[in-house]
Amino acid sequence: MELNERILHRLEKSNTVDTLQLAREYNEDHQKIVGAVKSLEALEMVTSEAVKNTRWELTEEGQSVATNGSHEAVLYRNVPDSGITQAELLKSGPNAKVGFSKAMSSGWILIDKSGGAPLVKRKVETITDTVQEHLIEIKKGIDNLPANIRNDYKKRKLLQEVTVKSFLLSKGPQFATTIKKLETDLTTEMLLTGSWKTLQFKPYNFDALGQPPECGHLHPLLKVRSEFREIFLEMGFTEMPTNQYIESSFWNFDALFQPQQHPARDAHDTFFMLSPPTTTNFPMDYLERVKRVHSEGGYGSQGYRYNWKIEEAQKNLLRTHTTAVSARMLYKLAQQKEFTPQKYFSIDKVFRNETLDATHLAEFHQVEGVVAGRGLGLTDLIGTLDAFFRRLGFDRLQFKPAYNPYTEPSMEIFAFHSGLDKWIEIGNSGLFRPEMLLPMGLPEDVNVIAWGLSLERPTMIKYGLDNIRDLVGPKVDLQMVQNNPICRLDK
C-alpha cells in the first residue's frame, strides 16, 4: 500500500497516533511521514495537532565516555601501582585535568608526599564507573536519572536536551481508508456532459501566492550603486545633479586648474564633440579669473605661465569625470552671501578614450564625494575615507601618494582583488588646490576634500569577477544578473 493509505489504515485501528510512532513502525524518515500527513490534511481526511517532545541524547563527548569510560576512570587506569607525578599524569590524555579533579573528589586517588617528590597513587583497589553506566542506559533509551545528576552531566557536556516536533493525528471529516482522487480543474467536457455535478473537486487555496511571474532583475552595478548611495545619504551627503553628459572643456579641465597642454586633454584620452563642437555659455567674470590664474598666477601661486586660449576652453566633450559637476556645485556654493559647509556626492557615467582590457572600458561610473568646510585637512580626508570604506566592507586597502593637477596633497586608493590576486586602483583623492577654489569666490579659510572611486571595480571585487567585460557589454551573462543576490557591502 501507499504510505498515505497505510497511515489511514493505522488510524482506523486507533483514534489517535503520533507521527514519530509511525516513523518507528514503518522504518521511514519522519519528514516523509509528515509530508504524507500534509497531503491527507489537504483532503480533510485527517487532522493534526503539533506536539513537542524532549529527550536526552549523548553528545559527541558523551558517546566517547559511553565507549571508553568516564574521564576520571580513564585517568584512574593511567595511574601505575608505583605512582606518577601530577605533571606527567595530566599529560596522559586530553581530558586528564577534568578526570583528575573528579577522581580526587570521588576518593579514587591521592597525592603521596611521604617519599620526597609528591606522587599520585591509587587510593582504592577497584572503582565503579557510574558515569559510563548511566550514559550507556541513556544510549539504550532508558532514562531513570535523577534531575541533579542529569544536569551535572549536561554541565559536563556529556548530555544534551533535544526537542523534537511531531504531530498527533486524528480522523478528519472526510476520513476513509481509501483515497479518492479529487478533480483539480473544471474542464469544458465536464460542463458539456454535466459530469461536474457528481465529481468531487479539490478545495482551492485562495491564500496561496501562486507561481512568481517572470520579471526584470537588477544588474549587479545597480545593486552596488544603491548601496553606495545609501551610505552617502547615511553620512549626511547631498546628491549632485549629474544628468549632463556633455561638458565644456572649461568646466571639465580649466576650472579644475588643469593646464591646456595636459595630456588628458588630447583626443587620445578624451571624446570631443563634433556637433555642437563648442559653447560660449560661461560666467565671464569667473572665466577671466581662471584665465589669469592659469597664465599669470595669483592667490599665492605663479600659475602655469602660458598663453591661455578661450578656444580650448570652449570645446565640448563627453565629461571625463564627474569632478566637472563638483566644480559647478562649488562655484554655485561660492555665490552664497554667507558660506555654509556642505557635503556632496554623485554616482554617474564618465567617458574616456581607453584601450579596452580586463579592467578598463571606454565608459564607466565614477563615485564622487566632496566635503567643503573651514579648516579641513589631510587628517579629515583620511578619516572620512576610513569611515566610508568601513561601511563598504573593504578591509584590505592601501593609500599611495599621487599627483593631480587640481589636488594637493593627493592619494590614490587601492583594494586587493582576490580573483586577479593583485592590488587594483579603485579611486583617487586629495584636497582641492587654492588655484581652483579661490577664483570661484570661496573664502580663503575654506578647504575642500574630495575623492573619486570606480563603481565597476568594487563590484568586480564583491561579485568575484576578474574581467570587467563580464560585467558590462555584450558578453554579460544574463543568468548571472538573474541569479546574483542583492549585494550587501557591509557583510
N, C-alpha and C positions, 0 to 999 in steps of 0.2 A: 504493500500500500504506500501511497504518497505520504510524506511526513505530515501534511495537513490533516489527512484522514486518520492517521494513527493518533494524532492529538485529540481528534473528535471522539474516536472510539475509547480512548483512555478517559476522557472527560465524562463519557456516558456512564462509566462504571462508578465514578465518584463525582460529587458535586463540585469540588474544587481540586486543583492541582497546581503545584509550583513549577515554574519553568526550569529551575535548577534541578528539581527532581526528575523532570522529563529528560533533561540533558544527560543525567547519570543513567537513567533507564535505557535510553536509546543510544547511548555512547556517541552523542552528537555534540558539536560545538554549541555553547549556549546562545551565541549570537544567531546561529542558524535557526534554533528553536524560536527565538524572539522574532525573527523575520517571518516565519510561518504564522506565528500568532498575529502579527500585524495584518497579514493578508486576510486571516479569518475575522479579525475585528472589522475590517472594511466591509465584509459581507454580513456583519451583525450576528455571526454565528457564535462568537464568544465575546466575553467582556474580560478586561484585565485590570488589576489594581497593583500599582508599583509597591514593591516590598524591599526594604533594605535589610540585609543580613551581614552581621560582622562575625569574623572568625580570626583566630590567631594562627599565624604562619611563621615558620622559621626563616630568619634572614640568611644571607649567604654565609655569614659568620656562624649563625646557629646551625646550619647544615654541617659545617666543618666540625663543630663541637659534638653534634649527634654522632658523627662518624668516628672522630679521633679522641673524643673526651674533652672535658672542660679545660680551660687554661690552667687552673690550679692543679688538676690531676696530671696534666702533661708535665707541668713543672715538677710535681712531686716525683714522677717517674724519672726525671732527669737528675735527681739528687742521688749520687752514689753513696754506698754504705760508709765510705771513709769521709764523706763530706766534700763540700766545694765552696769556694769563695763566692760571696754575693755577686761580685762583678762578673765572674765567669758564668754564674747561673743566669744572670739577666741577659747574657748573650746567647742563651740556648734556644731562643725562639722569638718570633715577632710579638707574641703576647705574654712574654715572660714577666714583664713588670706587673700586669694585672694579675697574672697567676700567682706571683709571689705574695702580693697583698692579700688575695683571697685565701691562699694556703696558710698564711700566718694567722689570719683571723679565724680559720677553721681549726687551728691547732694541729696541723699536719706536719709542720716543720718548725725548727727553732734555730737560733744562732748561738753556736757554742764558742765561748771566749776563753775556755779553760786551757787550751793548748797554745796560747800565744796569739797567732793570727786568727781572727774570727772566721768560723766556718759554718755554713748552712748544712744542717743534718736533718734526717727524718726523725720526727717525734713519735710517730706511731708506725706499727708494722704494716698495717693494711688500711685502706680507705674505701669508702663507698662513694662513687661519683654520682650523687643525686641529680646534679645539673644535667648530665648526659642522659640519665634515665628519664627525667621529666621531658626533655626535648624529643626523645625517641617516642614517648607516648603521644605527644602533640603531633608528631610527624605521622603517626598512625591514625590520627583523628580523635584521640582520647584526650579530653581537656578537663581534668579534675583539679587543676592547680588552684590554690588559694589566691586571692586577688593581690596580696602583698608580694608573693613570690613571683607571680606573673609580671607585675610592674617592675620588680627588680631585674628580671630577665630583659624586659623592654628597655630599661636604662642601660643595660649592658649591650644592647643592640643585638641580642640573640633572638628576640621575638618582635614581630610587628603585627599590628592590628589591620586587617584588610576588610574593607566594606564592599560587598557585592550586591548589585542591584538586580533583582529578579521581578517576576510578575506572577501574581496569584490569579489563576484562570477560573472562570465560572461560565455557565451556559448563557448564551445570548438569546435575544428574542427570536432569531431565525435559526436556532440550533437544530442541526441534523447530523447524522453520521456520514452522509454523502454530500459532496459539494456539487451544486448545480451551477453550471456556467451561466453567468449573467451577461446580458447584452450590454455593449458599451456605446453603440451607435444606432441611431434611428435612421434606417435606410429608406430609399424610395420604394423598394419592393415591399417592405413591411407596411407602408402606408397604402399601397395599391391593393394588397391582398387582405389587409386588416389583421394580419398576424400579430401586430404590435399589441393588440388587446389582451392576448394570452401570454405574452412573453414577460419575463422579469428583467428589469434593467438595473444596472449597477448605479448606485446613488452618485450624483455628481458632487464633487468637492468644489464649491464655489469660492473657497478661501485659497485654493491652490494658485501659485504665482504663474504657472504656465511656463512654456519654453521661452527663454530670453531671446528677444529679436536680434537679428544681426544689426550691428551699428558701428559707427566710426570709433576709432581708438586714438588716443593722444600719442603723438610722436615723443620718443624719449627727450628730445630737445625741449618740447613744450612742458613736459613734466618737470625737468630740471629748472627751466626758466621760471615756472611757478614757484618752486622752492626758493630760488634766488630772490624773486620779487617779494615773497613773504618775509624773508629775512631782512631785507632792506626796510620794509614797512614797519616791522617789529622794532628796528633800531631807530625809528623816527625820521626816515628819509622821505623826501617828496619826489614823485616820479616826474621826469622832464619830458616834454613833448618831442618825439623823435620821428614824426611822420614825414619828414622832408629828406628824401634820399639824396637829392641834388643840392650841392652846396657850391658857393663861390670859393675860389682859392683864397680869398681874403679871410673868410671865417674858418676855413679848413686849415690854413697854413699861417698867413700873415698875422692874424690876431693872436696866434699862439707863439709869436716871436720865432717862427721858423723861417730861415732866410730863403730868398727866392732861388738861390743856387743849390739848395739842398737836394741830394739825390732822390729823396722820396717824392719830389715834385716833378720827376721825369715821367715820360709816357711809359717807360718800362715798369713803373711801380704804381701808376695811377691811371684810372679810366677817365679821360677827358670827354666832354660832351661835344657832339657835332652840331646839334640843334636843340636849344639855342647855345651858341658857343660861349657867350659872355653875358654879364649882368652889370648894371650900374646902380643897383639899389643898395646903397651904403649910407650909414650915418657919417657925413663928410667930416665933421669936426673930429670924430674918433678916428677916421681913416687918416687924417693929417697927423694925429699924434702917433699912430702906428708907423706911418711913413718916416716920421722924424726919429723915432727910437731905433728903427732899422738902419737908417742911412747916416744919422748924426750921433745917435746915442741920447742919453738923458736918464733922469731918475737914478743917477749914480752909475750908469753904465755907458760904455763907449760905443755900444751898438756894433753892427757888422761892418760899417764903413763902406757901403756900396751904393750904387745908383738905383734906388728902389723904383720900380716901374709899376704904374697902376694897371697897365695892360696885363701883367702877370696876375695881379690880384683879381681882375675881372673874369678870369677863365672859370667856366662852370665845369664841375666834375662830380662823379659819384663819390660821396664822402668816404674818406679812408679811415675815419674813426669818429666815434660819437663825441669826442672832445670838442668838435666844432659846435655841437649843441650846448656843451658846458660853457663855451666861450660866450655864446649868445645869452645864456641864463645869467652869467656873471656880469656881463655888460648891463643887462636889464636890472640886476640887483644893485649895481653901482649908481643907477639913476634915481634910487630912492633918496628922499631928503635925509632920512636917518637910517644908517646901516643897521640891519638886524642879521644875526648869524643864521645860516641856512645849511641844510644837508640835502643834496640832490642825488638822484640815481637815474639810470636809464639802461634798458636792455633792448638792443635792436641791431639790424644788419648794417654792416660796413662792407666796402668793396676795395680789393687791391689786386693789381695785375700780377698774381702769384703764379709760379710754376706748380702744377698740381702734384702732390705726393701723399704719403700716408698721413701727414699731419698738417697739410696746407690745402686750402681751397681759395678760389677767386672771390668768394663771398662768404662771410661768416658773421657771427654775432659778437658784439662787444658788450660787456657788462661794466658799466662805469659808475663810480662813486665819487662825489665831490663834497667836501666839507669846508665852508668858509666861516672864519671866525677870527677874533682878535687873539694874538699871541700863540697861534698854533705852530708846532714844530715837528721835528722828526719823531720824537717820542710819541706825540699824538697820532702820527701816521701809523707807526708800528703797532701801537695799542689798538687802534681801530681795525687794522688789518688782522691782528691776532683775534679780536672778538668776532670779526666777520668770518674768518676761516674756521674758527672753533665751531660756529653754528653750521658751517658747511660739512664738518666732519673730517676735514683733512688734517692728519697729524704728522705727515711727512712733508714738510715744507722747507725751502731754502730761500734766502734773500741774498741777492748779489748786487753790489754797486753797479750803476749803469750811467749812461749819458743820454739825456733827452734835450732837444733844443728849448723846450718850454718848462722844464722842471729842474730844480737844483736844491737839495740833493735828489738823486733818482735811484730806484731799486727795482730790479727785475725779480719776479716771483716764480719759483719753480716748484712742481709737485712730482712725486715719484709715480710712474705708470708701471704697475706690475706686469701688464700684458707686454709692453715693449721692453720691460726690465731696464728702464733708464729714467733719468730725470728729464722732464719736458717743461718748457716755459709756458705758464698759463696766464701771465699778466705782467703789468708794469705799473710803477707807482712813483710818487715824488711830491715835492712842493712846487706849485706854480711860481715861476720867476717874477720878480718885481717888474721887469720889462714887459710882461704880459698883463699884469694886474693893474699897475698904476695908470697906464694910458686909458683904461676903462673908466677911471674915476673913483676906484675903491680907495678908502683911507689907507695911509701908509702903514698903520699898525694891524691891518687885516692880512692874514695869510690864508692860503687855500691849499689843503692836502687833497690828493686825488689818486685814484688807481683805476686801471682798465684791465679787465680779465676777458679771457675767451670763454664762451659758453660751450663750444663743441668739445674742447679738450677735457674739462672736468666731467662732461657727460660720458666721454670715452672711458675715463678712469672709473666712473661709477658703474658703467654697464660692461666693463671688461672688453671694450672694442680696441683693436690695435690699428685700425685703418679708418680714417675719417670718411672715406668714400663708402664705407658700410653704414654710415650714419646719415649722410646727405648725398643725394644724387640718384641716378638711375639704377645703381647696384644695390639699393636698400632692400633688404628682405622684409616684405610686408608682414610676414608671420612673426618676425622679431618685434615689430611695432605692436602687434596684437597681443603677443604673449608676455612682454615685459611688464612687470607690475609698476605701480607708481613708485618713483624713486624717492626715498626719504634720506636726505643728505646727512641728517643728524644721527643716523643709525649705523 
